[in-house]
Structure formats: C-alpha cells, structure tokens
Amino acid sequence: MISLNRVSRRVVQSVIKNNGCSNTVRSIGSVSLLNNNNNNNNISSKITNKPQNRININSNNNRFTNNSRVTRTSTFSLPESGKTITRLNINKNEQIGLDVAVYRYYSKNHEKIRNVAIIAHVDHGKTSLVDQLLRQSGAIKATEKDERVMDSNALEKERGITIMAKCTSFDYKNHKLNIVDTPGHGDFGGEVERVLSMVDGVVLLVDATEGPMAQTKFVLSKALSQGLRPIVVINKLDRSTARVDEVENEIFDLFATLGASDEQLNYPTLYASGRQGWAIRSRGDDQKDILPLLDTIVEYVECPNVKPEEPFTMLVTNLESDPFVGRIVTGKIYSGKAKVGQPLRVVDMKGNVIEDGSKITKIFCRRAMERIVLEEGEAGDIVGIAGFSQATVTNSLIAEGVKEPIKAIPIDPPVLAMYFEANNSPFAGKEGTHCTTLKIKSRLLKEIESNVSLQVNVTGESFEVKGRGELQLGILLENMRREGYEVAVSQPRVVFTKDENGNLMEPQEEVTIDVDTEYSGAIIEKLSKRNGDITDMKQSMGKSRLVFLVPSRGLIGLRSEIINDTKGTGVMNHLFHSYVPHKGPMDNKEKGALISMSEGVATAFSLSALEDRGVLFIGPQTQVYSGMIIGENSKLTDLDVNPVKSKQLTNIRTTVKEEGIRLSPPKLLKLEEAIACVKEDELIEITPKSIRLRKRELDSTKRQKINRDKKSM
C-alpha cells in the first residue's frame, strides 16, 4: 500500500500518462513514481523547492476520475499485484494541499528480484567486474574515473584487495539486481560464508591464466553446499597467457570433486574481461559489453524463495554504523514485509531473545553507491534496518508470533590466536589517544559484532583474539592504530584442540605456491622443514605450482621468506583444510635479537659498530629504550648492545681528516613482517606512528634469570 502519511513537505507536479512497465515503485526525491502495466496510466514526478506542498493531477483514466472525483476513502487497484492506493480528495485538474510520503526505490514483486554474490580467488577480478556492471547498467556514470568503487575502505584501496563484503543494487530490464562483492583472500572467508545465506545464486569468477585456486575451491564448496547454482565466468581473456580450454576442464573437475549435483554441473560458462568491460557467451561472439552476463543472471538465477504472506522474518548478515540512526543491520527478508514503526524481536541462533519491543526507525537499500530510504521492505529484497541496538550478525529479526529463528550458516573455526594488551613500554601514551585496557576491550567487542570469524576471550588484563590468519589479524591491528589505539600484541600461536580420545590435534592448511621452476627445489626443502607434505606439482611455461598440506604453525612468517627466496616472484595462497594429530617439533631455527640496553637517541657512531652484528631495524636519531629490539642478530642468541653511545670529543687537534660514517639503510618493519618475526618472549608495540619490537621483560637481569630457570627445568 502506498502511504500518504505526513513525512515531508515539498511541491510535486504529477502527470498521469501512458506507459507499459510492470509494477515497480520508484522515487525522485520524496514522492512516489508508479509504473503500471495498465495501458492507460502512469505517474511521473518532479520536485521543486518551494515552501508549500501541492500536487497537480491530470487524468484520462476512468479508474482515477469516476464522476470526476476520488474521495479520501476511495481506492484503486494495480492490475497485476492487487495492491491498493488511497488518494486524498483529488479532483480532476485541481490543485490541493498534500502531505507526500517518502517512498523510494523498491520492487513490489519478488519475482523480479535477483540476489547474486560474486565469488572468486583473490585478484581474479571481482571488484573490477562489479565496476563494469554498475557503469554499463547506468547505476553510476560511465565517466566516473575511480576504479574499484566498491572498495570503499582506505586499506582496501591501498592494498588492492577486498576485505569486507558489500552489497549494491541496480535496475536491469525491469528487474532489481542485488549484487554482493565478496573478499577473495582466505583469511576473510567468514565474510563469504555469511553472505551466501542472503543470495540465490553466485557468479564464480576464475582467472583464465591461473585457473581454480585455493579460495576458488573454498567459496565454491560453500556455495554448492547451500544448493546454489553457479554461473561460471572465465575472466581476463585479454591476457596473452590465457589457457581457456585447460581452465574449463579444471573447473569441471573441481565441481565434480566437490560433489556438485547434476543441476549444478549444468552451469553456463561466459568468457569476459572485467577491466575492458565485455562478456560473451561463446568465444566467437563480438566483444562489445557486459550485458550478456546481466542477461544470464536474469535468466539463470532463481527469484528468492520467500513467503510474502507470512509474518516478517530476516536474518542479519552484516552490520553498519550511522551517526544519525545508529546501528543498521542488513540482510534478506525471508517472509512478510518491513514497515517503519513496526515492532520486532531480535533472537539468536538458539532462540534466546536478545532485544524485544524495539521498532523499525528507518529502512534502507543500496542503489549503486548511495543509500536509499524506503518506507517498506518487501520479501526477497536485501535491506538495511535501523532501530535495533543489540542485534548482531547471525541474529534473526522476527515479528510477534514467530517462534523459530532462521538457521544461520556455521562458520569455520579460527586457527590463529594473538594476545592483545595495553601498551606499557616507556613510550606508552606518547603517540596514541586510546591507551587503556577498557578502550581496547570496547574496540575488540565492537569488531566481533560485525566480523563473525573473529573470537575474543578476556583473560585478566589481556585479550585473546582468534582469527583465520596473519592477514586478518594484521588488518584489525592496522585499523586500530589508524584510529589512535596503542596496543601490545604477542606472537601468533596456533589454536589446538583435542579429539574424543584426548589426543592433541592441530589445524592443517592447504598451501598453493606458484614460483619459477628454478626455485621449486628450495621451496620444497623449506616446506619439508615445516612438516609439510607435497600433494601435487604441475609445471607449465617455466612456472611450477606446488601444493602442500602444512600445519598452520608452519605458515607463520613463511610468506616473507618465500618472497625473499624467490626474489619477489613467488605467490603463496593457503586455505584451512582440517584438524590432524600433532606432527611434532619443526626444524625451524630462529635468529637472535639485538636488544638495546640503554634509553636515549640512537647515534650513527654506535650503529656503525653494530652493523656487522646483524640487520638493524632503526636508523640514527631514533628514540630507543632499554629492552627494545633494534635489529636481528646474525647468530642464534640474543645480544644486548648500546645504540646510544656517542663518539668522545677531545680538544686535541689533528691533521688527519675524519672519515664520514656511512650506514646501510635500516630494515623498517611493516606490521605483517613484525607479526612474522616476533618470538615467544617478545611483544609488538603498535602505535599510530610507530611499530616496534620489544622484550616482554624489559630488564636484562630478570631476562637472564628467566632463561636460566628455563634451562634448569
């Protein structure tokens, strides 16, 4: 029902004319635009900024102007949907005062909705493809210069990867398409798992050169287990290294290996170049635009399987925060409809009531890059709802009378943990604004509300944070330091479990490494020292693809070593595989550290004498303190050094010209590198301006006593 409740006051000129569109309701500004299949009428709207509120109706349709009048209680029906619209005392060719409803873009017919997720391995072109879908559908201007508009986060733009799943929508051939852009890195697999519950189809994107990779297997297995029918798009055909026939065979083998049904195996295949903006059904077709992919989505993806006539239910799959309306929960409406002012209950997966009696204050949907206000949300659509401060991901919003929550997809367990605590070094509080344990706790609790793959356990003054991998935890820490937090974190450790017989189990991951063939021997040797078992090896065009099963603890610090060993050409991807019995100790010798024994400013004179001892992490004029790690020792033991010692000055003149001190550039640690090389008795000190390594115990005498006690045990 189109409501005419008093929401805003503007001048609207509305003219009823001919049109043959199906039943959808749109809006320009704050007034409804009704497209009706009836061949005799259509309402179009134009808004002006005058301080009054009038609407001018011209009509040639007897349905509207029977006896030249429609009274306050009179209604007329839409031919297809049977919905009714009430008008206020509208006389033919007469201007009257009217309070206009804010009724913006949504679809009245769930059969015209297509909910689709774009899934793929990292760097296979998902976000670039979504860019072209938005541009060529007219949702954003074709002249828009920004690339990857869906990567709105600053870290996403810097790193060129998608971190958070995001939903947008646009019109195409009288259908509403809700498109979800998902992350491709294995550490953010939880984002993919949760959004699959609100889509009815997926577009599986595969690089024409690389073929199916580790994350391709992961996301496809999740989609197939949900009964979704994928559309396969082989991307980047503009590359000279494309091997389309081989990749097609690899994709079919992957479907068969994952146990796809006959219906899922009968998938359509398209060939595309997301960057160039074209997609074709057959390789001989003209490479013009991306529209064949949109046509395939409309034809192949099923409409939402929902129950519009039943009470309202919705599963929360994403959270947003708005400074004006507060928390916004996003998800697909499984039944009924949502209206502003409607009271709902929030329940968890077990049916426990989290929030009761709260009402819907706002309803939103995403159209391209804009957030659009709705008066109602229809079954099958993906909407955002404000008004529920306690609702979080995997919760269900249900109407009165509904007893069972919507079943949420189980999330794979985390495999890596780090301890977070307040920074207590001598430099604590000098660079950050949020330095207390309470501030860190509230920030972590806020994070797990939207990031379902993270877990936080409070242990005294520290917090155990569990995640999928180093990258996911590194992204969290990078966001915190940019927000002004100071925090100290421990060495990553693997999350162990025990089986029913009490045996220790550890997580194992499938690792895929692409390297030049000349480096394959060194990589195999390195992985074997980390208890890795090689399962597959392929060679093509001077490249080797090595597949291993490696304990998760063997992956800590592995990525940087592979990059160094292969001179930057090696690419590593990993994916959680299973829990296996503990494989015992690893042959992984760690080098010692150069530890400052004094507080002050590092001098070039002192650092020049320390260069032969190992690799330095600091340069001259850097503030240091006792217990701070300033470099990596070339030997296996730690070494206390004095980096603040200066050259002694004398009053004796000499004719010998002093030699200038020349230092090699220091190795400035990035956050991921610090996470990779930190040891058990060390901490990473993270502030908005600095990343430092330090010993957990700053006093050298106490450290020596602790080491002696360990040896005597």
VOMAR-963668 format. One record per residue (C-alpha): x, y, z. Coordinates in steps of 0.2 Angstrom, whole numbers, padded with zeros to 4 digits, always signed. Layout:
! VOMAR-963668
XYZ...
This chain:
! VOMAR-963668
+0000+0000+0000+0007+0017-0004+0005+0028+0011+0002+0046+0011+0007+0049+0029+0015+0066+0033+0034+0064+0031+0040+0079+0021+0033+0094+0013+0038+0098-0005+0029+0104-0021+0026+0090-0033+0019+0090-0050+0012+0074-0056+0005+0069-0073-0004+0053-0077+0000+0047-0094+0003+0031-0104+0016+0018-0100+0018-0001-0102+0030-0005-0087+0027-0018-0074+0023-0014-0056+0038-0006-0048+0038+0009-0036+0052+0021-0038+0055+0039-0031+0063+0055-0036+0066+0065-0020+0052+0061-0009+0037+0056-0019+0031+0040-0027+0033+0036-0045+0021+0022-0050+0024+0012-0066+0009+0002-0070+0005-0012-0083-0012-0004-0086-0010+0004-0104-0020+0020-0098-0009+0027-0084+0007+0031-0077+0013+0043-0063+0029+0053-0065+0035+0066-0053+0045+0082-0052+0050+0090-0036+0053+0109-0034+0060+0118-0018+0045+0129-0014+0039+0131+0004+0022+0123+0001+0015+0106-0004+0004+0104-0019+0001+0090-0031-0007+0093-0049-0016+0078-0056-0021+0076-0074-0030+0060-0079-0038+0052-0094-0042+0036-0085-0060+0032-0078-0052+0022-0064-0045+0038-0056-0059+0050-0060-0075+0041-0059-0088+0055-0058-0073+0067-0059-0068+0064-0041-0059+0052-0029-0063+0054-0011-0052+0052+0004-0058+0034+0007-0058+0029-0011-0045+0016-0018-0040+0009-0034-0030-0007-0038-0015-0011-0048-0019-0023-0061-0005-0036-0058-0001-0036-0039-0019-0032-0032-0011-0019-0021-0022-0003-0017-0018+0015-0016-0028+0028-0006-0028+0046-0013-0034+0062-0003-0048+0071-0011-0040+0073-0028-0052+0082-0041-0048+0082-0060-0037+0096-0064-0037+0103-0047-0023+0108-0036-0024+0103-0017-0013+0103-0002-0005+0086+0001+0007+0078+0013+0019+0067+0002+0026+0051+0008+0045+0047+0007+0043+0032-0004+0059+0027-0013+0066+0014-0024+0060-0004-0021+0051-0019-0030+0034-0024-0027+0036-0041-0035+0049-0053-0028+0049-0062-0044+0058-0048-0052+0072-0048-0039+0089-0057-0042+0101-0059-0027+0118-0063-0033+0136-0065-0025+0152-0063-0035+0164-0076-0028+0182-0080-0033+0200-0081-0028+0210-0066-0023+0215-0055-0038+0204-0064-0050+0194-0048-0054+0178-0047-0044+0178-0029-0040+0183-0023-0057+0169-0034-0064+0156-0026-0052+0163-0009-0058+0158-0013-0076+0141-0020-0071+0137-0003-0062+0143+0008-0076+0135-0001-0090+0119-0003-0081+0118+0015-0079+0119+0014-0060+0135+0025-0060+0141+0037-0073+0152+0029-0086+0164+0044-0085+0167+0041-0066+0186+0040-0065+0188+0030-0049+0192+0012-0051+0185-0002-0039+0172+0010-0032+0166-0005-0021+0182-0004-0011+0177+0010+0000+0189+0006+0014+0206+0015+0014+0215-0001+0017+0206-0009+0003+0211+0004-0009+0229+0004-0003+0232-0015-0004+0220-0018-0019+0210-0032-0010+0193-0033-0004+0191-0035+0015+0173-0033+0018+0158-0040+0009+0147-0026+0002+0130-0026-0007+0123-0014-0020+0109-0014-0032+0103-0008-0049+0089-0010-0062+0091-0020-0077+0077-0025-0089+0063-0022-0077+0072-0032-0063+0081-0027-0047+0098-0035-0046+0106-0036-0029+0125-0039-0031+0136-0044-0017+0155-0041-0019+0165-0053-0008+0183-0054-0002+0195-0067-0011+0208-0069+0002+0207-0085+0013+0208-0075+0029+0192-0066+0026+0182-0082+0021+0170-0079+0035+0163-0064+0025+0159-0075+0011+0151-0089+0022+0139-0077+0030+0133-0068+0014+0129-0084+0005+0114-0085+0016+0106-0070+0008+0109-0074-0011+0100-0085-0023+0114-0088-0035+0133-0085-0037+0144-0079-0051+0160-0089-0050+0175-0079-0057+0190-0089-0062+0207-0082-0070+0210-0088-0087+0228-0090-0083+0229-0096-0065+0213-0107-0066+0205-0113-0050+0215-0108-0034+0213-0112-0016+0200-0099-0012+0190-0104-0028+0188-0121-0020+0183-0114-0003+0170-0102-0009+0163-0115-0022+0161-0128-0009+0151-0116+0002+0140-0111-0012+0137-0129-0018+0133-0135+0000+0119-0121+0001+0111-0128-0015+0116-0113-0026+0118-0114-0045+0134-0105-0050+0137-0095-0066+0155-0098-0072+0164-0083-0079+0182-0086-0085+0190-0069-0083+0205-0060-0090+0204-0067-0108+0213-0051-0114+0229-0059-0107+0241-0067-0119+0244-0081-0106+0226-0086-0106+0223-0105-0107+0204-0106-0108+0202-0125-0113+0213-0131-0099+0204-0120-0086+0187-0125-0092+0192-0143-0089+0199-0139-0072+0183-0130-0067+0173-0145-0071+0184-0157-0062+0183-0145-0047+0164-0146-0047+0164-0165-0049+0177-0166-0034+0166-0156-0023+0151-0167-0026+0140-0155-0037+0123-0161-0041+0118-0164-0059+0108-0147-0059+0124-0138-0053+0135-0146-0065+0124-0140-0079+0131-0122-0077+0133-0109-0090+0150-0103-0095+0154-0085-0100+0171-0078-0106+0175-0060-0100+0187-0046-0097+0182-0036-0082+0194-0022-0085+0190-0020-0103+0171-0022-0099+0165-0036-0110+0157-0053-0108+0152-0066-0121+0143-0082-0121+0154-0090-0135+0172-0086-0139+0167-0081-0157+0155-0068-0151+0158-0049-0153+0167-0042-0138+0155-0027-0135+0149-0025-0117+0145-0034-0101+0126-0036-0105+0127-0055-0109+0132-0058-0091+0117-0047-0084+0106-0057-0096+0112-0073-0090+0109-0068-0072+0091-0063-0075+0088-0079-0085+0098-0092-0074+0097-0086-0056+0081-0090-0047+0070-0077-0039+0070-0078-0020+0061-0092-0011+0051-0082+0001+0034-0081+0009+0027-0064+0007+0010-0068+0016+0018-0074+0032+0024-0064+0047+0041-0054+0045+0057-0063+0047+0075-0058+0042+0092-0065+0045+0106-0052+0050+0121-0054+0039+0130-0038+0040+0132-0023+0052+0134-0004+0048+0135+0011+0059+0127+0028+0056+0130+0043+0066+0112+0049+0064+0102+0032+0065+0114+0021+0075+0116+0003+0071+0110-0003+0054+0108-0022+0052+0107-0029+0034+0100-0045+0027+0087-0053+0016+0069-0053+0021+0063-0071+0021+0045-0068+0024+0032-0054+0026+0037-0036+0024+0045-0022+0035+0037-0006+0039+0043+0009+0048+0037+0009+0066+0034-0010+0066+0039-0018+0082+0051-0033+0081+0060-0045+0092+0079-0050+0090+0083-0068+0094+0100-0078+0092+0103-0094+0084+0096-0104+0099+0080-0094+0100+0085-0083+0115+0078-0066+0115+0091-0053+0113+0080-0037+0111+0061-0035+0112+0049-0021+0109+0060-0011+0098+0053-0003+0082+0060+0000+0065+0065+0018+0063+0072+0018+0046+0073+0006+0031+0087+0007+0018+0093-0001+0002+0109+0002-0008+0107+0008-0025+0124+0009-0034+0135+0019-0021+0120+0028-0012+0110+0023+0002+0091+0025-0002+0077+0027+0011+0062+0015+0010+0045+0016+0018+0043-0003+0016+0054-0018+0013+0047-0032+0003+0050-0051+0005+0065-0057-0005+0074-0040-0005+0091-0036+0004+0088-0021+0015+0096-0012+0030+0085-0009+0045+0089+0004+0059+0082+0004+0077+0089-0012+0085+0105-0008+0095+0108-0026+0101+0106-0035+0085+0121-0043+0078+0127-0055+0064+0118-0072+0064+0103-0065+0074+0086-0065+0067+0073-0051+0067+0056-0059+0069+0038-0052+0071+0027-0057+0085+0020-0074+0084+0036-0081+0075+0044-0094+0087+0059-0101+0077+0074-0091+0072+0081-0093+0054+0095-0105+0053+0112-0097+0050+0127-0105+0041+0140-0112+0053+0157-0103+0052+0173-0112+0050+0184-0111+0066+0198-0099+0068+0216-0106+0068+0227-0092+0074+0227-0083+0091+0236-0067+0097+0236-0059+0114+0231-0040+0114+0236-0029+0129+0238-0011+0134+0255-0004+0129+0266-0002+0145+0283+0002+0137+0292+0018+0142+0285+0027+0127+0267+0022+0131+0254+0036+0129+0266+0047+0118+0258+0044+0101+0241+0037+0104+0224+0043+0111+0216+0026+0116+0229+0018+0128+0219+0010+0141+0213-0008+0143+0195-0003+0144+0196+0006+0127+0205-0009+0119+0191-0020+0126+0177-0010+0119+0185-0009+0102+0188-0028+0101+0170-0031+0106+0164-0019+0093+0174-0028+0080+0167-0045+0084+0149-0039+0081+0152-0037+0063+0167-0049+0060+0159-0066+0064+0176-0076+0060+0184-0067+0075+0183-0073+0093+0189-0063+0108+0192-0070+0126+0196-0059+0141+0210-0066+0151+0214-0054+0165+0222-0038+0158+0224-0046+0141+0213-0052+0127+0215-0067+0117+0210-0063+0099+0207-0078+0087+0206-0077+0068+0209-0085+0052+0227-0080+0048+0240-0067+0050+0232-0055+0037+0216-0054+0045+0223-0050+0062+0235-0038+0054+0221-0029+0046+0212-0027+0063+0228-0020+0071+0231-0008+0056+0214-0001+0058+0216+0001+0077+0232+0010+0075+0224+0022+0062+0210+0025+0074+0223+0031+0088+0225+0015+0098+0241+0010+0107+0242-0009+0109+0255-0023+0113+0252-0040+0105+0261-0056+0107+0267-0069+0095+0254-0078+0085+0250-0096+0091+0240-0110+0083+0223-0115+0091+0225-0133+0096+0210-0145+0100+0209-0162+0107+0199-0177+0100+0187-0188+0109+0202-0199+0115+0211-0184+0122+0224-0183+0108+0231-0166+0103+0225-0160+0086+0232-0145+0076+0225-0136+0061+0232-0141+0044+0231-0130+0029+0232-0132+0010+0246-0121+0003+0247-0117-0015+0264-0109-0021+0267-0103-0039+0285-0100-0042+0298-0100-0056+0303-0118-0059+0321-0114-0054+0316-0110-0036+0304-0125-0034+0318-0136-0025+0322-0123-0012+0303-0121-0009+0301-0140-0007+0315-0140+0005+0309-0126+0016+0291-0133+0017+0298-0150+0022+0307-0142+0037+0290-0136+0042+0282-0153+0042+0274-0150+0025+0268-0164+0014+0268-0161-0005+0252-0167-0013+0253-0160-0031+0266-0152-0043+0262-0145-0060+0274-0136-0072+0270-0125-0087+0279-0112-0097+0293-0110-0084+0282-0110-0069+0278-0123-0056+0263-0124-0045+0267-0134-0029+0253-0139-0017+0257-0144+0001+0247-0149+0017+0256-0139+0031+0252-0137+0049+0246-0119+0052+0260-0116+0064+0272-0119+0050+0265-0104+0040+0269-0091+0052+0282-0080+0044+0283-0091+0028+0276-0078+0016+0290-0066+0018+0303-0080+0017+0296-0086+0000+0296-0068-0007+0314-0067-0002+0320-0084-0008+0311-0082-0025+0317-0063-0027+0299-0057-0026+0292-0069-0039+0284-0082-0028+0265-0081-0024+0258-0091-0009+0240-0095-0005+0233-0105+0009+0216-0112+0015+0211-0121+0030+0210-0140+0027+0207-0150+0043+0212-0154+0060+0226-0168+0061+0236-0176+0075+0250-0165+0081+0265-0168+0069+0279-0164+0082+0293-0151+0083+0299-0142+0067+0316-0139+0061+0315-0120+0061+0329-0111+0069+0326-0093+0073+0340-0080+0074+0343-0069+0090+0339-0051+0093+0350-0035+0096+0342-0028+0111+0345-0010+0117+0352-0009+0135+0350+0010+0136+0337+0023+0134+0340+0038+0123+0343+0043+0105+0352+0031+0093+0368+0038+0086+0377+0034+0069+0393+0031+0078+0386+0017+0088+0375+0010+0074+0390+0009+0063+0399-0003+0075+0383-0014+0076+0380-0016+0058+0392-0031+0057+0382-0039+0071+0366-0041+0060+0352-0032+0052+0347-0016+0060+0328-0010+0062+0332+0008+0066+0342+0022+0060+0351+0037+0068+0341+0049+0079+0328+0036+0083+0322+0036+0101+0325+0019+0110+0323+0012+0127+0330-0002+0137+0323-0019+0131+0318-0013+0114+0324-0024+0099+0334-0013+0087+0339-0027+0075+0341-0046+0071+0357-0054+0077+0367-0064+0064+0368-0078+0077+0355-0088+0086+0357-0080+0103+0351-0063+0109+0364-0049+0112+0362-0033+0122+0370-0018+0114+0371+0001+0117+0365+0010+0102+0366+0027+0110+0384+0028+0113+0392+0044+0105+0410+0047+0100+0421+0055+0113+0426+0073+0109+0444+0079+0114+0452+0096+0112+0467+0088+0103+0469+0095+0085+0475+0083+0072+0479+0085+0053+0471+0068+0049+0454+0071+0041+0440+0062+0049+0431+0049+0039+0412+0051+0037+0401+0037+0044+0390+0029+0031+0376+0017+0036+0366+0004+0026+0348+0008+0026+0339+0000+0040+0325-0013+0038+0310-0004+0043+0297-0017+0049+0280-0017+0042+0266-0024+0053+0265-0041+0044+0284-0043+0045+0284-0039+0063+0270-0052+0066+0280-0065+0056+0297-0062+0066+0291-0059+0084+0296-0073+0096+0288-0081+0111+0296-0069+0124+0293-0053+0114+0279-0041+0110+0275-0030+0096+0272-0012+0101+0259-0004+0089+0256+0015+0090+0248+0027+0077+0266+0032+0072+0277+0018+0076+0279-0001+0075+0292-0008+0087+0298-0025+0094+0302-0026+0112+0306-0040+0125+0291-0044+0136+0303-0042+0151+0312-0026+0149+0325-0028+0162+0340-0038+0156+0345-0045+0173+0327-0053+0175+0328-0059+0157+0344-0069+0161+0336-0076+0177+0321-0082+0167+0332-0090+0154+0342-0099+0167+0326-0106+0175+0320-0112+0158+0336-0122+0155+0336-0130+0173+0318-0136+0170
